[in-house]
Amino acid sequence: MALTFKELSVIDDCATIWNKFCELEEMHPDDKKDVKDAIHTIERIVMKRSAYRDHPDIFTEMKTIR
């Protein structure tokens, strides 16, 4: 199963955030890396959702956490 429209929208928003952040004046040399890492974390979380839907037998505990 693929990502949903809303999930794809979140991924697209991450790209928008990155592009806008890169337009800002640099304040600290680590800021770009920190933002990049945060965006990659968001993207990984969103992309894992497809795996959860495709393999409910593997991710059975996820249902009980929600």
Number of C-alpha atoms within 10 A of each C-alpha: 10 12 16 13 9 10 16 15 12 15 20 13 13 18 15 12 14 15 11 10 15 13 8 8 7 11 8 7 8 9 13 15 10 11 15 16 12 13 18 14 12 14 18 12 11 18 17 12 15 15 15 16 14 13 11 12 9 11 13 11 10 10 9 7 6 5
